[in-house]
Amino acid sequence: MGVSAEFHALFNYVEAGLWFAIALSLALWLRMRRPWRWLLPLSFGVFGVSDLIEAQTGAWWEPWWLFVMKAACVLVFLLAFRERRRQEKKNG
């Protein structure tokens, strides 16, 4: 493993730790309605797992299901953001 590959793997491990910390924080303090209360922290946790896998494979698109996993998480992030914006507009 070259320096670039080692840096990439290290970066992914650190990034995974960040996603796990966000997942834990959201699980403890999130004040959104169901199903977002559990789905959003779960998605951040899965995104962290995907970075651990990426650190081993060296690519976010290989194997193909890793890309699908990441895309599904990003979709949940976007939908949760949209729901949060709707709640804010509704509550003034």
PDB file with one MODEL, atoms N, CA, C and O in Angstrom:
MODEL        1
ATOM      1  N   MET A   1       0.852  -1.171   0.000  1.00  0.00           N
ATOM      2  CA  MET A   1       0.000   0.000   0.000  1.00  0.00           C
ATOM      3  C   MET A   1       0.898   1.234   0.000  1.00  0.00           C
ATOM      4  O   MET A   1       1.730   1.395   0.893  1.00  0.00           O
ATOM      5  N   GLY A   2       0.735   2.108  -0.998  1.00  0.00           N
ATOM      6  CA  GLY A   2       1.540   3.312  -1.089  1.00  0.00           C
ATOM      7  C   GLY A   2       1.074   4.387  -0.124  1.00  0.00           C
ATOM      8  O   GLY A   2       0.070   4.234   0.572  1.00  0.00           O
ATOM      9  N   VAL A   3       1.831   5.487  -0.099  1.00  0.00           N
ATOM     10  CA  VAL A   3       1.505   6.595   0.800  1.00  0.00           C
ATOM     11  C   VAL A   3       0.121   7.139   0.492  1.00  0.00           C
ATOM     12  O   VAL A   3      -0.657   7.410   1.407  1.00  0.00           O
ATOM     13  N   SER A   4      -0.190   7.298  -0.770  1.00  0.00           N
ATOM     14  CA  SER A   4      -1.497   7.825  -1.155  1.00  0.00           C
ATOM     15  C   SER A   4      -2.621   6.895  -0.701  1.00  0.00           C
ATOM     16  O   SER A   4      -3.638   7.355  -0.181  1.00  0.00           O
ATOM     17  N   ALA A   5      -2.442   5.604  -0.894  1.00  0.00           N
ATOM     18  CA  ALA A   5      -3.459   4.637  -0.479  1.00  0.00           C
ATOM     19  C   ALA A   5      -3.582   4.598   1.038  1.00  0.00           C
ATOM     20  O   ALA A   5      -4.685   4.474   1.572  1.00  0.00           O
ATOM     21  N   GLU A   6      -2.457   4.702   1.731  1.00  0.00           N
ATOM     22  CA  GLU A   6      -2.493   4.721   3.201  1.00  0.00           C
ATOM     23  C   GLU A   6      -3.212   5.964   3.714  1.00  0.00           C
ATOM     24  O   GLU A   6      -3.994   5.886   4.661  1.00  0.00           O
ATOM     25  N   PHE A   7      -2.947   7.111   3.086  1.00  0.00           N
ATOM     26  CA  PHE A   7      -3.627   8.347   3.475  1.00  0.00           C
ATOM     27  C   PHE A   7      -5.123   8.233   3.220  1.00  0.00           C
ATOM     28  O   PHE A   7      -5.936   8.640   4.049  1.00  0.00           O
ATOM     29  N   HIS A   8      -5.479   7.677   2.071  1.00  0.00           N
ATOM     30  CA  HIS A   8      -6.890   7.495   1.724  1.00  0.00           C
ATOM     31  C   HIS A   8      -7.587   6.627   2.763  1.00  0.00           C
ATOM     32  O   HIS A   8      -8.688   6.954   3.205  1.00  0.00           O
ATOM     33  N   ALA A   9      -6.963   5.540   3.149  1.00  0.00           N
ATOM     34  CA  ALA A   9      -7.551   4.643   4.147  1.00  0.00           C
ATOM     35  C   ALA A   9      -7.669   5.345   5.499  1.00  0.00           C
ATOM     36  O   ALA A   9      -8.705   5.248   6.158  1.00  0.00           O
ATOM     37  N   LEU A  10      -6.624   6.046   5.913  1.00  0.00           N
ATOM     38  CA  LEU A  10      -6.664   6.774   7.184  1.00  0.00           C
ATOM     39  C   LEU A  10      -7.767   7.823   7.174  1.00  0.00           C
ATOM     40  O   LEU A  10      -8.502   7.966   8.151  1.00  0.00           O
ATOM     41  N   PHE A  11      -7.882   8.551   6.080  1.00  0.00           N
ATOM     42  CA  PHE A  11      -8.926   9.566   5.953  1.00  0.00           C
ATOM     43  C   PHE A  11     -10.305   8.928   6.088  1.00  0.00           C
ATOM     44  O   PHE A  11     -11.186   9.487   6.743  1.00  0.00           O
ATOM     45  N   ASN A  12     -10.498   7.763   5.474  1.00  0.00           N
ATOM     46  CA  ASN A  12     -11.792   7.084   5.565  1.00  0.00           C
ATOM     47  C   ASN A  12     -12.084   6.610   6.980  1.00  0.00           C
ATOM     48  O   ASN A  12     -13.236   6.648   7.412  1.00  0.00           O
ATOM     49  N   TYR A  13     -11.081   6.171   7.702  1.00  0.00           N
ATOM     50  CA  TYR A  13     -11.296   5.769   9.097  1.00  0.00           C
ATOM     51  C   TYR A  13     -11.707   6.968   9.956  1.00  0.00           C
ATOM     52  O   TYR A  13     -12.613   6.868  10.783  1.00  0.00           O
ATOM     53  N   VAL A  14     -11.033   8.098   9.750  1.00  0.00           N
ATOM     54  CA  VAL A  14     -11.386   9.310  10.500  1.00  0.00           C
ATOM     55  C   VAL A  14     -12.793   9.763  10.125  1.00  0.00           C
ATOM     56  O   VAL A  14     -13.589  10.132  10.988  1.00  0.00           O
ATOM     57  N   GLU A  15     -13.084   9.732   8.843  1.00  0.00           N
ATOM     58  CA  GLU A  15     -14.407  10.124   8.366  1.00  0.00           C
ATOM     59  C   GLU A  15     -15.489   9.211   8.938  1.00  0.00           C
ATOM     60  O   GLU A  15     -16.561   9.682   9.318  1.00  0.00           O
ATOM     61  N   ALA A  16     -15.218   7.926   8.999  1.00  0.00           N
ATOM     62  CA  ALA A  16     -16.178   6.983   9.584  1.00  0.00           C
ATOM     63  C   ALA A  16     -16.440   7.331  11.045  1.00  0.00           C
ATOM     64  O   ALA A  16     -17.581   7.280  11.503  1.00  0.00           O
ATOM     65  N   GLY A  17     -15.385   7.683  11.774  1.00  0.00           N
ATOM     66  CA  GLY A  17     -15.562   8.099  13.168  1.00  0.00           C
ATOM     67  C   GLY A  17     -16.453   9.319  13.285  1.00  0.00           C
ATOM     68  O   GLY A  17     -17.276   9.408  14.197  1.00  0.00           O
ATOM     69  N   LEU A  18     -16.293  10.260  12.366  1.00  0.00           N
ATOM     70  CA  LEU A  18     -17.143  11.454  12.348  1.00  0.00           C
ATOM     71  C   LEU A  18     -18.602  11.076  12.127  1.00  0.00           C
ATOM     72  O   LEU A  18     -19.484  11.579  12.823  1.00  0.00           O
ATOM     73  N   TRP A  19     -18.866  10.190  11.161  1.00  0.00           N
ATOM     74  CA  TRP A  19     -20.255   9.781  10.880  1.00  0.00           C
ATOM     75  C   TRP A  19     -20.854   9.043  12.071  1.00  0.00           C
ATOM     76  O   TRP A  19     -22.033   9.218  12.378  1.00  0.00           O
ATOM     77  N   PHE A  20     -20.056   8.223  12.742  1.00  0.00           N
ATOM     78  CA  PHE A  20     -20.566   7.522  13.931  1.00  0.00           C
ATOM     79  C   PHE A  20     -20.884   8.510  15.053  1.00  0.00           C
ATOM     80  O   PHE A  20     -21.872   8.342  15.767  1.00  0.00           O
ATOM     81  N   ALA A  21     -20.049   9.537  15.208  1.00  0.00           N
ATOM     82  CA  ALA A  21     -20.307  10.558  16.232  1.00  0.00           C
ATOM     83  C   ALA A  21     -21.582  11.338  15.914  1.00  0.00           C
ATOM     84  O   ALA A  21     -22.375  11.630  16.809  1.00  0.00           O
ATOM     85  N   ILE A  22     -21.773  11.670  14.647  1.00  0.00           N
ATOM     86  CA  ILE A  22     -23.003  12.362  14.246  1.00  0.00           C
ATOM     87  C   ILE A  22     -24.206  11.465  14.490  1.00  0.00           C
ATOM     88  O   ILE A  22     -25.231  11.930  14.990  1.00  0.00           O
ATOM     89  N   ALA A  23     -24.097  10.187  14.145  1.00  0.00           N
ATOM     90  CA  ALA A  23     -25.208   9.251  14.362  1.00  0.00           C
ATOM     91  C   ALA A  23     -25.572   9.173  15.839  1.00  0.00           C
ATOM     92  O   ALA A  23     -26.751   9.200  16.192  1.00  0.00           O
ATOM     93  N   LEU A  24     -24.576   9.078  16.693  1.00  0.00           N
ATOM     94  CA  LEU A  24     -24.832   9.011  18.129  1.00  0.00           C
ATOM     95  C   LEU A  24     -25.471  10.298  18.637  1.00  0.00           C
ATOM     96  O   LEU A  24     -26.419  10.257  19.422  1.00  0.00           O
ATOM     97  N   SER A  25     -24.956  11.433  18.195  1.00  0.00           N
ATOM     98  CA  SER A  25     -25.520  12.719  18.611  1.00  0.00           C
ATOM     99  C   SER A  25     -26.975  12.852  18.182  1.00  0.00           C
ATOM    100  O   SER A  25     -27.822  13.279  18.966  1.00  0.00           O
ATOM    101  N   LEU A  26     -27.260  12.489  16.947  1.00  0.00           N
ATOM    102  CA  LEU A  26     -28.638  12.575  16.460  1.00  0.00           C
ATOM    103  C   LEU A  26     -29.551  11.615  17.209  1.00  0.00           C
ATOM    104  O   LEU A  26     -30.691  11.956  17.524  1.00  0.00           O
ATOM    105  N   ALA A  27     -29.059  10.434  17.491  1.00  0.00           N
ATOM    106  CA  ALA A  27     -29.877   9.452  18.214  1.00  0.00           C
ATOM    107  C   ALA A  27     -30.240   9.959  19.603  1.00  0.00           C
ATOM    108  O   ALA A  27     -31.325   9.667  20.106  1.00  0.00           O
ATOM    109  N   LEU A  28     -29.348  10.710  20.222  1.00  0.00           N
ATOM    110  CA  LEU A  28     -29.594  11.201  21.575  1.00  0.00           C
ATOM    111  C   LEU A  28     -30.417  12.481  21.612  1.00  0.00           C
ATOM    112  O   LEU A  28     -31.213  12.672  22.531  1.00  0.00           O
ATOM    113  N   TRP A  29     -30.238  13.366  20.625  1.00  0.00           N
ATOM    114  CA  TRP A  29     -30.836  14.697  20.734  1.00  0.00           C
ATOM    115  C   TRP A  29     -31.802  15.081  19.627  1.00  0.00           C
ATOM    116  O   TRP A  29     -32.365  16.175  19.675  1.00  0.00           O
ATOM    117  N   LEU A  30     -32.018  14.234  18.637  1.00  0.00           N
ATOM    118  CA  LEU A  30     -32.870  14.608  17.514  1.00  0.00           C
ATOM    119  C   LEU A  30     -34.311  14.784  17.957  1.00  0.00           C
ATOM    120  O   LEU A  30     -34.850  13.952  18.686  1.00  0.00           O
ATOM    121  N   ARG A  31     -34.928  15.862  17.520  1.00  0.00           N
ATOM    122  CA  ARG A  31     -36.307  16.166  17.884  1.00  0.00           C
ATOM    123  C   ARG A  31     -37.226  16.165  16.661  1.00  0.00           C
ATOM    124  O   ARG A  31     -38.151  16.973  16.576  1.00  0.00           O
ATOM    125  N   MET A  32     -36.976  15.281  15.739  1.00  0.00           N
ATOM    126  CA  MET A  32     -37.830  15.190  14.552  1.00  0.00           C
ATOM    127  C   MET A  32     -38.895  14.124  14.769  1.00  0.00           C
ATOM    128  O   MET A  32     -38.777  13.262  15.639  1.00  0.00           O
ATOM    129  N   ARG A  33     -39.934  14.211  13.955  1.00  0.00           N
ATOM    130  CA  ARG A  33     -41.000  13.219  14.026  1.00  0.00           C
ATOM    131  C   ARG A  33     -40.521  11.882  13.473  1.00  0.00           C
ATOM    132  O   ARG A  33     -39.545  11.810  12.726  1.00  0.00           O
ATOM    133  N   ARG A  34     -41.229  10.837  13.856  1.00  0.00           N
ATOM    134  CA  ARG A  34     -40.933   9.524  13.287  1.00  0.00           C
ATOM    135  C   ARG A  34     -41.227   9.557  11.810  1.00  0.00           C
ATOM    136  O   ARG A  34     -42.117  10.321  11.436  1.00  0.00           O
ATOM    137  N   PRO A  35     -40.598   8.832  10.941  1.00  0.00           N
ATOM    138  CA  PRO A  35     -39.538   7.853  11.175  1.00  0.00           C
ATOM    139  C   PRO A  35     -38.144   8.470  11.204  1.00  0.00           C
ATOM    140  O   PRO A  35     -37.157   7.763  11.405  1.00  0.00           O
ATOM    141  N   TRP A  36     -38.057   9.793  11.003  1.00  0.00           N
ATOM    142  CA  TRP A  36     -36.740  10.431  10.924  1.00  0.00           C
ATOM    143  C   TRP A  36     -35.958  10.291  12.212  1.00  0.00           C
ATOM    144  O   TRP A  36     -34.728  10.255  12.180  1.00  0.00           O
ATOM    145  N   ARG A  37     -36.620  10.213  13.321  1.00  0.00           N
ATOM    146  CA  ARG A  37     -35.944  10.141  14.620  1.00  0.00           C
ATOM    147  C   ARG A  37     -34.995   8.951  14.689  1.00  0.00           C
ATOM    148  O   ARG A  37     -33.949   9.036  15.332  1.00  0.00           O
ATOM    149  N   TRP A  38     -35.339   7.858  14.046  1.00  0.00           N
ATOM    150  CA  TRP A  38     -34.455   6.686  14.058  1.00  0.00           C
ATOM    151  C   TRP A  38     -33.770   6.480  12.712  1.00  0.00           C
ATOM    152  O   TRP A  38     -32.664   5.943  12.662  1.00  0.00           O
ATOM    153  N   LEU A  39     -34.418   6.904  11.609  1.00  0.00           N
ATOM    154  CA  LEU A  39     -33.868   6.650  10.280  1.00  0.00           C
ATOM    155  C   LEU A  39     -32.622   7.492   9.994  1.00  0.00           C
ATOM    156  O   LEU A  39     -31.664   7.000   9.397  1.00  0.00           O
ATOM    157  N   LEU A  40     -32.632   8.745  10.414  1.00  0.00           N
ATOM    158  CA  LEU A  40     -31.488   9.611  10.140  1.00  0.00           C
ATOM    159  C   LEU A  40     -30.227   9.157  10.885  1.00  0.00           C
ATOM    160  O   LEU A  40     -29.171   9.044  10.262  1.00  0.00           O
ATOM    161  N   PRO A  41     -30.301   8.892  12.197  1.00  0.00           N
ATOM    162  CA  PRO A  41     -29.091   8.374  12.867  1.00  0.00           C
ATOM    163  C   PRO A  41     -28.618   7.038  12.284  1.00  0.00           C
ATOM    164  O   PRO A  41     -27.416   6.804  12.153  1.00  0.00           O
ATOM    165  N   LEU A  42     -29.566   6.165  11.937  1.00  0.00           N
ATOM    166  CA  LEU A  42     -29.205   4.882  11.333  1.00  0.00           C
ATOM    167  C   LEU A  42     -28.466   5.096  10.016  1.00  0.00           C
ATOM    168  O   LEU A  42     -27.479   4.415   9.738  1.00  0.00           O
ATOM    169  N   SER A  43     -28.938   6.034   9.212  1.00  0.00           N
ATOM    170  CA  SER A  43     -28.291   6.304   7.925  1.00  0.00           C
ATOM    171  C   SER A  43     -26.877   6.846   8.108  1.00  0.00           C
ATOM    172  O   SER A  43     -25.972   6.477   7.359  1.00  0.00           O
ATOM    173  N   PHE A  44     -26.679   7.719   9.097  1.00  0.00           N
ATOM    174  CA  PHE A  44     -25.320   8.200   9.357  1.00  0.00           C
ATOM    175  C   PHE A  44     -24.424   7.048   9.821  1.00  0.00           C
ATOM    176  O   PHE A  44     -23.251   6.993   9.453  1.00  0.00           O
ATOM    177  N   GLY A  45     -24.960   6.140  10.613  1.00  0.00           N
ATOM    178  CA  GLY A  45     -24.189   4.976  11.035  1.00  0.00           C
ATOM    179  C   GLY A  45     -23.813   4.084   9.865  1.00  0.00           C
ATOM    180  O   GLY A  45     -22.677   3.621   9.767  1.00  0.00           O
ATOM    181  N   VAL A  46     -24.774   3.844   8.976  1.00  0.00           N
ATOM    182  CA  VAL A  46     -24.506   3.028   7.786  1.00  0.00           C
ATOM    183  C   VAL A  46     -23.482   3.727   6.891  1.00  0.00           C
ATOM    184  O   VAL A  46     -22.626   3.076   6.292  1.00  0.00           O
ATOM    185  N   PHE A  47     -23.573   5.053   6.803  1.00  0.00           N
ATOM    186  CA  PHE A  47     -22.598   5.800   6.011  1.00  0.00           C
ATOM    187  C   PHE A  47     -21.197   5.635   6.602  1.00  0.00           C
ATOM    188  O   PHE A  47     -20.214   5.546   5.866  1.00  0.00           O
ATOM    189  N   GLY A  48     -21.111   5.595   7.926  1.00  0.00           N
ATOM    190  CA  GLY A  48     -19.831   5.333   8.578  1.00  0.00           C
ATOM    191  C   GLY A  48     -19.299   3.951   8.236  1.00  0.00           C
ATOM    192  O   GLY A  48     -18.108   3.786   7.969  1.00  0.00           O
ATOM    193  N   VAL A  49     -20.178   2.961   8.245  1.00  0.00           N
ATOM    194  CA  VAL A  49     -19.777   1.599   7.861  1.00  0.00           C
ATOM    195  C   VAL A  49     -19.285   1.585   6.417  1.00  0.00           C
ATOM    196  O   VAL A  49     -18.308   0.910   6.094  1.00  0.00           O
ATOM    197  N   SER A  50     -19.966   2.335   5.550  1.00  0.00           N
ATOM    198  CA  SER A  50     -19.543   2.370   4.145  1.00  0.00           C
ATOM    199  C   SER A  50     -18.139   2.960   4.003  1.00  0.00           C
ATOM    200  O   SER A  50     -17.385   2.548   3.120  1.00  0.00           O
ATOM    201  N   ASP A  51     -17.782   3.912   4.856  1.00  0.00           N
ATOM    202  CA  ASP A  51     -16.417   4.448   4.811  1.00  0.00           C
ATOM    203  C   ASP A  51     -15.392   3.436   5.312  1.00  0.00           C
ATOM    204  O   ASP A  51     -14.265   3.405   4.819  1.00  0.00           O
ATOM    205  N   LEU A  52     -15.767   2.617   6.275  1.00  0.00           N
ATOM    206  CA  LEU A  52     -14.860   1.546   6.712  1.00  0.00           C
ATOM    207  C   LEU A  52     -14.623   0.555   5.576  1.00  0.00           C
ATOM    208  O   LEU A  52     -13.501   0.088   5.377  1.00  0.00           O
ATOM    209  N   ILE A  53     -15.676   0.237   4.838  1.00  0.00           N
ATOM    210  CA  ILE A  53     -15.537  -0.666   3.688  1.00  0.00           C
ATOM    211  C   ILE A  53     -14.694  -0.002   2.608  1.00  0.00           C
ATOM    212  O   ILE A  53     -13.832  -0.638   2.003  1.00  0.00           O
ATOM    213  N   GLU A  54     -14.952   1.286   2.371  1.00  0.00           N
ATOM    214  CA  GLU A  54     -14.183   2.024   1.366  1.00  0.00           C
ATOM    215  C   GLU A  54     -12.698   2.065   1.711  1.00  0.00           C
ATOM    216  O   GLU A  54     -11.855   2.018   0.815  1.00  0.00           O
ATOM    217  N   ALA A  55     -12.374   2.152   2.983  1.00  0.00           N
ATOM    218  CA  ALA A  55     -10.967   2.144   3.395  1.00  0.00           C
ATOM    219  C   ALA A  55     -10.296   0.834   2.995  1.00  0.00           C
ATOM    220  O   ALA A  55      -9.096   0.809   2.722  1.00  0.00           O
ATOM    221  N   GLN A  56     -11.060  -0.246   2.960  1.00  0.00           N
ATOM    222  CA  GLN A  56     -10.507  -1.547   2.575  1.00  0.00           C
ATOM    223  C   GLN A  56     -10.444  -1.726   1.061  1.00  0.00           C
ATOM    224  O   GLN A  56      -9.485  -2.293   0.537  1.00  0.00           O
ATOM    225  N   THR A  57     -11.483  -1.235   0.353  1.00  0.00           N
ATOM    226  CA  THR A  57     -11.543  -1.443  -1.096  1.00  0.00           C
ATOM    227  C   THR A  57     -10.775  -0.384  -1.872  1.00  0.00           C
ATOM    228  O   THR A  57     -10.312  -0.638  -2.984  1.00  0.00           O
ATOM    229  N   GLY A  58     -10.638   0.813  -1.284  1.00  0.00           N
ATOM    230  CA  GLY A  58      -9.933   1.887  -1.963  1.00  0.00           C
ATOM    231  C   GLY A  58     -10.780   2.686  -2.929  1.00  0.00           C
ATOM    232  O   GLY A  58     -10.278   3.608  -3.572  1.00  0.00           O
ATOM    233  N   ALA A  59     -12.055   2.352  -3.045  1.00  0.00           N
ATOM    234  CA  ALA A  59     -12.931   3.070  -3.976  1.00  0.00           C
ATOM    235  C   ALA A  59     -14.349   3.100  -3.430  1.00  0.00           C
ATOM    236  O   ALA A  59     -14.816   2.131  -2.832  1.00  0.00           O
ATOM    237  N   TRP A  60     -15.033   4.225  -3.640  1.00  0.00           N
ATOM    238  CA  TRP A  60     -16.401   4.339  -3.137  1.00  0.00           C
ATOM    239  C   TRP A  60     -17.407   3.711  -4.093  1.00  0.00           C
ATOM    240  O   TRP A  60     -18.571   3.548  -3.726  1.00  0.00           O
ATOM    241  N   TRP A  61     -17.003   3.358  -5.289  1.00  0.00           N
ATOM    242  CA  TRP A  61     -17.913   2.791  -6.277  1.00  0.00           C
ATOM    243  C   TRP A  61     -17.719   1.289  -6.475  1.00  0.00           C
ATOM    244  O   TRP A  61     -18.473   0.661  -7.218  1.00  0.00           O
ATOM    245  N   GLU A  62     -16.716   0.709  -5.819  1.00  0.00           N
ATOM    246  CA  GLU A  62     -16.485  -0.730  -5.935  1.00  0.00           C
ATOM    247  C   GLU A  62     -16.420  -1.356  -4.558  1.00  0.00           C
ATOM    248  O   GLU A  62     -15.698  -0.841  -3.704  1.00  0.00           O
ATOM    249  N   PRO A  63     -17.108  -2.396  -4.305  1.00  0.00           N
ATOM    250  CA  PRO A  63     -18.074  -3.092  -5.151  1.00  0.00           C
ATOM    251  C   PRO A  63     -19.319  -2.235  -5.397  1.00  0.00           C
ATOM    252  O   PRO A  63     -19.549  -1.240  -4.710  1.00  0.00           O
ATOM    253  N   TRP A  64     -20.105  -2.635  -6.374  1.00  0.00           N
ATOM    254  CA  TRP A  64     -21.250  -1.834  -6.804  1.00  0.00           C
ATOM    255  C   TRP A  64     -22.211  -1.536  -5.668  1.00  0.00           C
ATOM    256  O   TRP A  64     -22.794  -0.453  -5.618  1.00  0.00           O
ATOM    257  N   TRP A  65     -22.386  -2.489  -4.749  1.00  0.00           N
ATOM    258  CA  TRP A  65     -23.351  -2.296  -3.670  1.00  0.00           C
ATOM    259  C   TRP A  65     -22.887  -1.246  -2.663  1.00  0.00           C
ATOM    260  O   TRP A  65     -23.699  -0.704  -1.913  1.00  0.00           O
ATOM    261  N   LEU A  66     -21.588  -0.960  -2.645  1.00  0.00           N
ATOM    262  CA  LEU A  66     -21.093   0.110  -1.774  1.00  0.00           C
ATOM    263  C   LEU A  66     -21.599   1.459  -2.280  1.00  0.00           C
ATOM    264  O   LEU A  66     -22.006   2.312  -1.492  1.00  0.00           O
ATOM    265  N   PHE A  67     -21.570   1.644  -3.594  1.00  0.00           N
ATOM    266  CA  PHE A  67     -22.119   2.865  -4.184  1.00  0.00           C
ATOM    267  C   PHE A  67     -23.610   2.982  -3.890  1.00  0.00           C
ATOM    268  O   PHE A  67     -24.092   4.062  -3.551  1.00  0.00           O
ATOM    269  N   VAL A  68     -24.338   1.883  -4.017  1.00  0.00           N
ATOM    270  CA  VAL A  68     -25.779   1.889  -3.731  1.00  0.00           C
ATOM    271  C   VAL A  68     -26.021   2.232  -2.263  1.00  0.00           C
ATOM    272  O   VAL A  68     -26.937   2.991  -1.945  1.00  0.00           O
ATOM    273  N   MET A  69     -25.209   1.678  -1.375  1.00  0.00           N
ATOM    274  CA  MET A  69     -25.339   1.959   0.059  1.00  0.00           C
ATOM    275  C   MET A  69     -25.139   3.445   0.332  1.00  0.00           C
ATOM    276  O   MET A  69     -25.921   4.060   1.057  1.00  0.00           O
ATOM    277  N   LYS A  70     -24.091   4.017  -0.248  1.00  0.00           N
ATOM    278  CA  LYS A  70     -23.810   5.439  -0.044  1.00  0.00           C
ATOM    279  C   LYS A  70     -24.915   6.306  -0.646  1.00  0.00           C
ATOM    280  O   LYS A  70     -25.337   7.288  -0.035  1.00  0.00           O
ATOM    281  N   ALA A  71     -25.378   5.949  -1.830  1.00  0.00           N
ATOM    282  CA  ALA A  71     -26.435   6.723  -2.484  1.00  0.00           C
ATOM    283  C   ALA A  71     -27.729   6.685  -1.674  1.00  0.00           C
ATOM    284  O   ALA A  71     -28.417   7.700  -1.566  1.00  0.00           O
ATOM    285  N   ALA A  72     -28.064   5.542  -1.111  1.00  0.00           N
ATOM    286  CA  ALA A  72     -29.271   5.434  -0.285  1.00  0.00           C
ATOM    287  C   ALA A  72     -29.157   6.317   0.955  1.00  0.00           C
ATOM    288  O   ALA A  72     -30.128   6.959   1.354  1.00  0.00           O
ATOM    289  N   CYS A  73     -27.986   6.349   1.558  1.00  0.00           N
ATOM    290  CA  CYS A  73     -27.779   7.213   2.731  1.00  0.00           C
ATOM    291  C   CYS A  73     -27.928   8.680   2.359  1.00  0.00           C
ATOM    292  O   CYS A  73     -28.583   9.439   3.074  1.00  0.00           O
ATOM    293  N   VAL A  74     -27.328   9.083   1.252  1.00  0.00           N
ATOM    294  CA  VAL A  74     -27.432  10.480   0.816  1.00  0.00           C
ATOM    295  C   VAL A  74     -28.887  10.831   0.520  1.00  0.00           C
ATOM    296  O   VAL A  74     -29.326  11.940   0.822  1.00  0.00           O
ATOM    297  N   LEU A  75     -29.629   9.910  -0.061  1.00  0.00           N
ATOM    298  CA  LEU A  75     -31.052  10.147  -0.308  1.00  0.00           C
ATOM    299  C   LEU A  75     -31.799  10.394   0.999  1.00  0.00           C
ATOM    300  O   LEU A  75     -32.622  11.306   1.078  1.00  0.00           O
ATOM    301  N   VAL A  76     -31.523   9.598   2.016  1.00  0.00           N
ATOM    302  CA  VAL A  76     -32.153   9.803   3.329  1.00  0.00           C
ATOM    303  C   VAL A  76     -31.759  11.161   3.895  1.00  0.00           C
ATOM    304  O   VAL A  76     -32.605  11.861   4.452  1.00  0.00           O
ATOM    305  N   PHE A  77     -30.491  11.549   3.765  1.00  0.00           N
ATOM    306  CA  PHE A  77     -30.049  12.859   4.261  1.00  0.00           C
ATOM    307  C   PHE A  77     -30.842  13.980   3.590  1.00  0.00           C
ATOM    308  O   PHE A  77     -31.304  14.907   4.256  1.00  0.00           O
ATOM    309  N   LEU A  78     -30.994  13.890   2.275  1.00  0.00           N
ATOM    310  CA  LEU A  78     -31.715  14.929   1.541  1.00  0.00           C
ATOM    311  C   LEU A  78     -33.195  14.965   1.910  1.00  0.00           C
ATOM    312  O   LEU A  78     -33.766  16.043   2.077  1.00  0.00           O
ATOM    313  N   LEU A  79     -33.814  13.805   2.037  1.00  0.00           N
ATOM    314  CA  LEU A  79     -35.227  13.759   2.411  1.00  0.00           C
ATOM    315  C   LEU A  79     -35.448  14.271   3.829  1.00  0.00           C
ATOM    316  O   LEU A  79     -36.445  14.941   4.096  1.00  0.00           O
ATOM    317  N   ALA A  80     -34.541  13.966   4.726  1.00  0.00           N
ATOM    318  CA  ALA A  80     -34.650  14.465   6.101  1.00  0.00           C
ATOM    319  C   ALA A  80     -34.472  15.979   6.132  1.00  0.00           C
ATOM    320  O   ALA A  80     -35.157  16.670   6.885  1.00  0.00           O
ATOM    321  N   PHE A  81     -33.563  16.492   5.324  1.00  0.00           N
ATOM    322  CA  PHE A  81     -33.371  17.940   5.239  1.00  0.00           C
ATOM    323  C   PHE A  81     -34.642  18.614   4.732  1.00  0.00           C
ATOM    324  O   PHE A  81     -35.068  19.640   5.262  1.00  0.00           O
ATOM    325  N   ARG A  82     -35.237  18.027   3.705  1.00  0.00           N
ATOM    326  CA  ARG A  82     -36.491  18.575   3.164  1.00  0.00           C
ATOM    327  C   ARG A  82     -37.594  18.558   4.217  1.00  0.00           C
ATOM    328  O   ARG A  82     -38.337  19.530   4.350  1.00  0.00           O
ATOM    329  N   GLU A  83     -37.704  17.471   4.958  1.00  0.00           N
ATOM    330  CA  GLU A  83     -38.719  17.370   6.014  1.00  0.00           C
ATOM    331  C   GLU A  83     -38.474  18.407   7.107  1.00  0.00           C
ATOM    332  O   GLU A  83     -39.414  19.015   7.619  1.00  0.00           O
ATOM    333  N   ARG A  84     -37.232  18.597   7.453  1.00  0.00           N
ATOM    334  CA  ARG A  84     -36.896  19.596   8.485  1.00  0.00           C
ATOM    335  C   ARG A  84     -37.280  21.000   8.024  1.00  0.00           C
ATOM    336  O   ARG A  84     -37.814  21.789   8.803  1.00  0.00           O
ATOM    337  N   ARG A  85     -37.009  21.305   6.766  1.00  0.00           N
ATOM    338  CA  ARG A  85     -37.392  22.614   6.209  1.00  0.00           C
ATOM    339  C   ARG A  85     -38.905  22.790   6.228  1.00  0.00           C
ATOM    340  O   ARG A  85     -39.396  23.878   6.528  1.00  0.00           O
ATOM    341  N   ARG A  86     -39.645  21.736   5.913  1.00  0.00           N
ATOM    342  CA  ARG A  86     -41.114  21.800   5.969  1.00  0.00           C
ATOM    343  C   ARG A  86     -41.591  22.078   7.389  1.00  0.00           C
ATOM    344  O   ARG A  86     -42.494  22.888   7.598  1.00  0.00           O
ATOM    345  N   GLN A  87     -40.992  21.413   8.354  1.00  0.00           N
ATOM    346  CA  GLN A  87     -41.369  21.634   9.757  1.00  0.00           C
ATOM    347  C   GLN A  87     -41.084  23.064  10.183  1.00  0.00           C
ATOM    348  O   GLN A  87     -41.891  23.677  10.883  1.00  0.00           O
ATOM    349  N   GLU A  88     -39.946  23.597   9.769  1.00  0.00           N
ATOM    350  CA  GLU A  88     -39.591  24.966  10.136  1.00  0.00           C
ATOM    351  C   GLU A  88     -40.569  25.969   9.537  1.00  0.00           C
ATOM    352  O   GLU A  88     -40.969  26.923  10.203  1.00  0.00           O
ATOM    353  N   LYS A  89     -40.953  25.755   8.281  1.00  0.00           N
ATOM    354  CA  LYS A  89     -41.914  26.657   7.639  1.00  0.00           C
ATOM    355  C   LYS A  89     -43.282  26.551   8.301  1.00  0.00           C
ATOM    356  O   LYS A  89     -43.974  27.555   8.477  1.00  0.00           O
ATOM    357  N   LYS A  90     -43.667  25.338   8.665  1.00  0.00           N
ATOM    358  CA  LYS A  90     -44.963  25.112   9.302  1.00  0.00           C
ATOM    359  C   LYS A  90     -45.024  25.779  10.678  1.00  0.00           C
ATOM    360  O   LYS A  90     -46.050  26.348  11.051  1.00  0.00           O
ATOM    361  N   ASN A  91     -43.937  25.708  11.420  1.00  0.00           N
ATOM    362  CA  ASN A  91     -43.891  26.269  12.772  1.00  0.00           C
ATOM    363  C   ASN A  91     -43.526  27.751  12.803  1.00  0.00           C
ATOM    364  O   ASN A  91     -43.539  28.385  13.858  1.00  0.00           O
ATOM    365  N   GLY A  92     -43.206  28.285  11.648  1.00  0.00           N
ATOM    366  CA  GLY A  92     -42.912  29.717  11.573  1.00  0.00           C
ATOM    367  C   GLY A  92     -41.539  30.009  11.905  1.00  0.00           C
ATOM    368  O   GLY A  92     -41.134  31.172  11.888  1.00  0.00           O
TER     369      GLY A  92
ENDMDL
END
